[in-house]
Amino acid sequence: MARNIENAPDLAINRIVEGTVIEGEIRCESNIRIDGSFTGNLTTKGRFVVGPAGKVDGTVVCQHAEIEGQVKGKLNVQQQLSLKASARVDGDIFTDKLSIEPGAVFTGACNMGAKVKEMKKDGIEGASASSAAASVAVS
């Protein structure tokens, strides 16, 4: 199967492996997976994945996200956010689509809609199509 040159950025994956601790700011054009620990702001134009052992504390802006580990802070996902069964999210979510597997735990506010607005430093600019405050444990 031939790949298009347009899909080339999808081939690149940045990875923070288990046992690695990083503090600061990460900006990248491609996908990123965190199995270690990251504290700070992360912005990617690709997919953001937190593995089962991964821990993130801060603000994340991405296109797609899949969470298996722990996230504390704000998640701004332009398209789909998927919380797997082992996910633990404590913070606010801004996304177009949300998928939560049984067993996942989410505490915070969820803003969903066809168009996710840009976040300000202390919140979100404007209102989304729908929003809800939630503390959810799916089982």
PyRosetta script that sets phi, psi and omega in degrees:
from pyrosetta import init, pose_from_sequence

init()
pose = pose_from_sequence("MARNIENAPDLAINRIVEGTVIEGEIRCESNIRIDGSFTGNLTTKGRFVVGPAGKVDGTVVCQHAEIEGQVKGKLNVQQQLSLKASARVDGDIFTDKLSIEPGAVFTGACNMGAKVKEMKKDGIEGASASSAAASVAVS")
pose.set_psi(1, 122.9)
pose.set_omega(1, -179.3)
pose.set_phi(2, -82.2)
pose.set_psi(2, 142.9)
pose.set_omega(2, 177.9)
pose.set_phi(3, -103.2)
pose.set_psi(3, 143.6)
pose.set_omega(3, 177.0)
pose.set_phi(4, -77.6)
pose.set_psi(4, 148.7)
pose.set_omega(4, 177.3)
pose.set_phi(5, -62.2)
pose.set_psi(5, -31.0)
pose.set_omega(5, 179.0)
pose.set_phi(6, -60.4)
pose.set_psi(6, -29.6)
pose.set_omega(6, -178.3)
pose.set_phi(7, -86.2)
pose.set_psi(7, -0.8)
pose.set_omega(7, -176.4)
pose.set_phi(8, -54.1)
pose.set_psi(8, -40.8)
pose.set_omega(8, 179.4)
pose.set_phi(9, -61.5)
pose.set_psi(9, -24.0)
pose.set_omega(9, 178.5)
pose.set_phi(10, -68.0)
pose.set_psi(10, -20.0)
pose.set_omega(10, -179.2)
pose.set_phi(11, -74.5)
pose.set_psi(11, -27.7)
pose.set_omega(11, -177.1)
pose.set_phi(12, -83.6)
pose.set_psi(12, 129.7)
pose.set_omega(12, 177.2)
pose.set_phi(13, -129.8)
pose.set_psi(13, 122.4)
pose.set_omega(13, 172.5)
pose.set_phi(14, -85.9)
pose.set_psi(14, 139.5)
pose.set_omega(14, -176.6)
pose.set_phi(15, -138.1)
pose.set_psi(15, 130.3)
pose.set_omega(15, 172.8)
pose.set_phi(16, -107.8)
pose.set_psi(16, 108.5)
pose.set_omega(16, -171.9)
pose.set_phi(17, -79.8)
pose.set_psi(17, 162.8)
pose.set_omega(17, 179.7)
pose.set_phi(18, -57.8)
pose.set_psi(18, 137.2)
pose.set_omega(18, -178.4)
pose.set_phi(19, 94.7)
pose.set_psi(19, -11.6)
pose.set_omega(19, 179.0)
pose.set_phi(20, -92.7)
pose.set_psi(20, 136.0)
pose.set_omega(20, 178.3)
pose.set_phi(21, -121.4)
pose.set_psi(21, 125.6)
pose.set_omega(21, -179.6)
pose.set_phi(22, -129.5)
pose.set_psi(22, 137.2)
pose.set_omega(22, 174.3)
pose.set_phi(23, -125.6)
pose.set_psi(23, 138.1)
pose.set_omega(23, 177.9)
pose.set_phi(24, 139.1)
pose.set_psi(24, -140.8)
pose.set_omega(24, -176.9)
pose.set_phi(25, -129.0)
pose.set_psi(25, 134.8)
pose.set_omega(25, 176.6)
pose.set_phi(26, -122.4)
pose.set_psi(26, 130.0)
pose.set_omega(26, 172.9)
pose.set_phi(27, -129.2)
pose.set_psi(27, 128.4)
pose.set_omega(27, 179.2)
pose.set_phi(28, -147.8)
pose.set_psi(28, 157.5)
pose.set_omega(28, -179.3)
pose.set_phi(29, -89.3)
pose.set_psi(29, -23.9)
pose.set_omega(29, -173.5)
pose.set_phi(30, -109.4)
pose.set_psi(30, -170.9)
pose.set_omega(30, -178.4)
pose.set_phi(31, -70.2)
pose.set_psi(31, 155.8)
pose.set_omega(31, 176.8)
pose.set_phi(32, -142.6)
pose.set_psi(32, 138.9)
pose.set_omega(32, 177.6)
pose.set_phi(33, -124.2)
pose.set_psi(33, 133.5)
pose.set_omega(33, 179.8)
pose.set_phi(34, -118.6)
pose.set_psi(34, 116.4)
pose.set_omega(34, 173.6)
pose.set_phi(35, -111.7)
pose.set_psi(35, -8.5)
pose.set_omega(35, 177.1)
pose.set_phi(36, -99.0)
pose.set_psi(36, -140.8)
pose.set_omega(36, -177.9)
pose.set_phi(37, -125.8)
pose.set_psi(37, 131.2)
pose.set_omega(37, 179.0)
pose.set_phi(38, -132.7)
pose.set_psi(38, 132.1)
pose.set_omega(38, 175.5)
pose.set_phi(39, -124.7)
pose.set_psi(39, 123.7)
pose.set_omega(39, 178.7)
pose.set_phi(40, 142.5)
pose.set_psi(40, -155.5)
pose.set_omega(40, -179.5)
pose.set_phi(41, -106.1)
pose.set_psi(41, 135.1)
pose.set_omega(41, 180.0)
pose.set_phi(42, -129.6)
pose.set_psi(42, 128.5)
pose.set_omega(42, 177.8)
pose.set_phi(43, -130.2)
pose.set_psi(43, 127.2)
pose.set_omega(43, 177.0)
pose.set_phi(44, -139.8)
pose.set_psi(44, 147.2)
pose.set_omega(44, 175.5)
pose.set_phi(45, -89.2)
pose.set_psi(45, 1.8)
pose.set_omega(45, -178.7)
pose.set_phi(46, -113.3)
pose.set_psi(46, -149.1)
pose.set_omega(46, -177.9)
pose.set_phi(47, -91.7)
pose.set_psi(47, 139.1)
pose.set_omega(47, 178.9)
pose.set_phi(48, -114.0)
pose.set_psi(48, 123.2)
pose.set_omega(48, -179.1)
pose.set_phi(49, -125.9)
pose.set_psi(49, 132.8)
pose.set_omega(49, 172.2)
pose.set_phi(50, -112.9)
pose.set_psi(50, 114.4)
pose.set_omega(50, -179.6)
pose.set_phi(51, -69.7)
pose.set_psi(51, 172.9)
pose.set_omega(51, -176.7)
pose.set_phi(52, -56.4)
pose.set_psi(52, -33.1)
pose.set_omega(52, 179.9)
pose.set_phi(53, -93.5)
pose.set_psi(53, -3.9)
pose.set_omega(53, -175.2)
pose.set_phi(54, -74.6)
pose.set_psi(54, 147.3)
pose.set_omega(54, 177.3)
pose.set_phi(55, -136.3)
pose.set_psi(55, 128.7)
pose.set_omega(55, 179.5)
pose.set_phi(56, -129.3)
pose.set_psi(56, 132.6)
pose.set_omega(56, 177.6)
pose.set_phi(57, -130.5)
pose.set_psi(57, 107.6)
pose.set_omega(57, -179.4)
pose.set_phi(58, 153.6)
pose.set_psi(58, -156.4)
pose.set_omega(58, -178.2)
pose.set_phi(59, -109.0)
pose.set_psi(59, 131.4)
pose.set_omega(59, -179.2)
pose.set_phi(60, -123.3)
pose.set_psi(60, 132.1)
pose.set_omega(60, 174.3)
pose.set_phi(61, -125.1)
pose.set_psi(61, 124.5)
pose.set_omega(61, -177.3)
pose.set_phi(62, -155.8)
pose.set_psi(62, 175.8)
pose.set_omega(62, 177.9)
pose.set_phi(63, -84.7)
pose.set_psi(63, -50.7)
pose.set_omega(63, 179.2)
pose.set_phi(64, -130.9)
pose.set_psi(64, 152.5)
pose.set_omega(64, 176.8)
pose.set_phi(65, -144.6)
pose.set_psi(65, 144.1)
pose.set_omega(65, 175.8)
pose.set_phi(66, -133.0)
pose.set_psi(66, 118.7)
pose.set_omega(66, -175.1)
pose.set_phi(67, -113.7)
pose.set_psi(67, 123.6)
pose.set_omega(67, 173.4)
pose.set_phi(68, -115.6)
pose.set_psi(68, -23.6)
pose.set_omega(68, -177.4)
pose.set_phi(69, -101.5)
pose.set_psi(69, -141.4)
pose.set_omega(69, -175.3)
pose.set_phi(70, -110.8)
pose.set_psi(70, 135.8)
pose.set_omega(70, 174.9)
pose.set_phi(71, -133.0)
pose.set_psi(71, 129.5)
pose.set_omega(71, 176.2)
pose.set_phi(72, -125.2)
pose.set_psi(72, 117.3)
pose.set_omega(72, -179.1)
pose.set_phi(73, 137.5)
pose.set_psi(73, -157.4)
pose.set_omega(73, -177.0)
pose.set_phi(74, -101.1)
pose.set_psi(74, 135.4)
pose.set_omega(74, 175.9)
pose.set_phi(75, -116.4)
pose.set_psi(75, 119.6)
pose.set_omega(75, 175.8)
pose.set_phi(76, -115.5)
pose.set_psi(76, 100.1)
pose.set_omega(76, -175.3)
pose.set_phi(77, -110.0)
pose.set_psi(77, 115.8)
pose.set_omega(77, -174.5)
pose.set_phi(78, -65.4)
pose.set_psi(78, -30.0)
pose.set_omega(78, -178.3)
pose.set_phi(79, -120.8)
pose.set_psi(79, -98.3)
pose.set_omega(79, -174.7)
pose.set_phi(80, -113.0)
pose.set_psi(80, 134.7)
pose.set_omega(80, 173.6)
pose.set_phi(81, -110.3)
pose.set_psi(81, 128.6)
pose.set_omega(81, -180.0)
pose.set_phi(82, -119.9)
pose.set_psi(82, 118.9)
pose.set_omega(82, 176.6)
pose.set_phi(83, -100.9)
pose.set_psi(83, 113.9)
pose.set_omega(83, 180.0)
pose.set_phi(84, -78.7)
pose.set_psi(84, 170.2)
pose.set_omega(84, -174.0)
pose.set_phi(85, -56.2)
pose.set_psi(85, -33.3)
pose.set_omega(85, -177.9)
pose.set_phi(86, -89.8)
pose.set_psi(86, 2.6)
pose.set_omega(86, -175.9)
pose.set_phi(87, -71.0)
pose.set_psi(87, 142.6)
pose.set_omega(87, 174.0)
pose.set_phi(88, -133.2)
pose.set_psi(88, 108.6)
pose.set_omega(88, -178.0)
pose.set_phi(89, -118.4)
pose.set_psi(89, 125.3)
pose.set_omega(89, 178.5)
pose.set_phi(90, -124.2)
pose.set_psi(90, 97.2)
pose.set_omega(90, -178.6)
pose.set_phi(91, 158.2)
pose.set_psi(91, -174.3)
pose.set_omega(91, -176.6)
pose.set_phi(92, -92.5)
pose.set_psi(92, 143.0)
pose.set_omega(92, -179.6)
pose.set_phi(93, -118.9)
pose.set_psi(93, 133.5)
pose.set_omega(93, 173.7)
pose.set_phi(94, -124.9)
pose.set_psi(94, 113.8)
pose.set_omega(94, -175.8)
pose.set_phi(95, -153.3)
pose.set_psi(95, 163.1)
pose.set_omega(95, 174.9)
pose.set_phi(96, -83.3)
pose.set_psi(96, -47.0)
pose.set_omega(96, -179.2)
pose.set_phi(97, -131.0)
pose.set_psi(97, 144.5)
pose.set_omega(97, -177.9)
pose.set_phi(98, -131.0)
pose.set_psi(98, 132.2)
pose.set_omega(98, 176.7)
pose.set_phi(99, -125.5)
pose.set_psi(99, 125.9)
pose.set_omega(99, -179.1)
pose.set_phi(100, -125.8)
pose.set_psi(100, 120.6)
pose.set_omega(100, 177.7)
pose.set_phi(101, -82.5)
pose.set_psi(101, 153.2)
pose.set_omega(101, 174.9)
pose.set_phi(102, -57.3)
pose.set_psi(102, 133.4)
pose.set_omega(102, -178.6)
pose.set_phi(103, 104.9)
pose.set_psi(103, -22.2)
pose.set_omega(103, 179.6)
pose.set_phi(104, -69.6)
pose.set_psi(104, 148.3)
pose.set_omega(104, 178.7)
pose.set_phi(105, -122.3)
pose.set_psi(105, 128.5)
pose.set_omega(105, 179.2)
pose.set_phi(106, -134.0)
pose.set_psi(106, 126.9)
pose.set_omega(106, 175.9)
pose.set_phi(107, -127.0)
pose.set_psi(107, 119.6)
pose.set_omega(107, -180.0)
pose.set_phi(108, 150.5)
pose.set_psi(108, -164.8)
pose.set_omega(108, 178.9)
pose.set_phi(109, -102.5)
pose.set_psi(109, 144.7)
pose.set_omega(109, 178.9)
pose.set_phi(110, -123.3)
pose.set_psi(110, 123.7)
pose.set_omega(110, 176.6)
pose.set_phi(111, -114.4)
pose.set_psi(111, 118.1)
pose.set_omega(111, -178.2)
pose.set_phi(112, -124.8)
pose.set_psi(112, 152.9)
pose.set_omega(112, 175.9)
pose.set_phi(113, 171.8)
pose.set_psi(113, 173.2)
pose.set_omega(113, -178.8)
pose.set_phi(114, -66.8)
pose.set_psi(114, -24.5)
pose.set_omega(114, -178.3)
pose.set_phi(115, -135.6)
pose.set_psi(115, 109.1)
pose.set_omega(115, 178.9)
pose.set_phi(116, -82.9)
pose.set_psi(116, 127.4)
pose.set_omega(116, -178.9)
pose.set_phi(117, -80.2)
pose.set_psi(117, 160.4)
pose.set_omega(117, 176.6)
pose.set_phi(118, -69.1)
pose.set_psi(118, 139.4)
pose.set_omega(118, -179.9)
pose.set_phi(119, -81.9)
pose.set_psi(119, 142.5)
pose.set_omega(119, 169.5)
pose.set_phi(120, -86.8)
pose.set_psi(120, 177.0)
pose.set_omega(120, 178.6)
pose.set_phi(121, -61.4)
pose.set_psi(121, -35.1)
pose.set_omega(121, -175.5)
pose.set_phi(122, -110.8)
pose.set_psi(122, 14.9)
pose.set_omega(122, 179.1)
pose.set_phi(123, 167.7)
pose.set_psi(123, -143.5)
pose.set_omega(123, -178.1)
pose.set_phi(124, -125.3)
pose.set_psi(124, 142.4)
pose.set_omega(124, 179.7)
pose.set_phi(125, -86.5)
pose.set_psi(125, 125.6)
pose.set_omega(125, 178.7)
pose.set_phi(126, 76.9)
pose.set_psi(126, -178.7)
pose.set_omega(126, -179.8)
pose.set_phi(127, -113.5)
pose.set_psi(127, 149.9)
pose.set_omega(127, 176.6)
pose.set_phi(128, -89.3)
pose.set_psi(128, 175.7)
pose.set_omega(128, -179.1)
pose.set_phi(129, -61.8)
pose.set_psi(129, -35.3)
pose.set_omega(129, 176.4)
pose.set_phi(130, -150.7)
pose.set_psi(130, 151.7)
pose.set_omega(130, 177.1)
pose.set_phi(131, -147.8)
pose.set_psi(131, 156.4)
pose.set_omega(131, -179.6)
pose.set_phi(132, -154.9)
pose.set_psi(132, 143.3)
pose.set_omega(132, 172.1)
pose.set_phi(133, -94.3)
pose.set_psi(133, 137.3)
pose.set_omega(133, -173.9)
pose.set_phi(134, -148.4)
pose.set_psi(134, 149.8)
pose.set_omega(134, 164.2)
pose.set_phi(135, -130.7)
pose.set_psi(135, 105.4)
pose.set_omega(135, -169.3)
pose.set_phi(136, -123.3)
pose.set_psi(136, 133.3)
pose.set_omega(136, 168.3)
pose.set_phi(137, -126.0)
pose.set_psi(137, 112.0)
pose.set_omega(137, -176.7)
pose.set_phi(138, -92.8)
pose.set_psi(138, 127.4)
pose.set_omega(138, 179.0)
pose.set_phi(139, -136.6)
pose.dump_pdb("model.pdb")
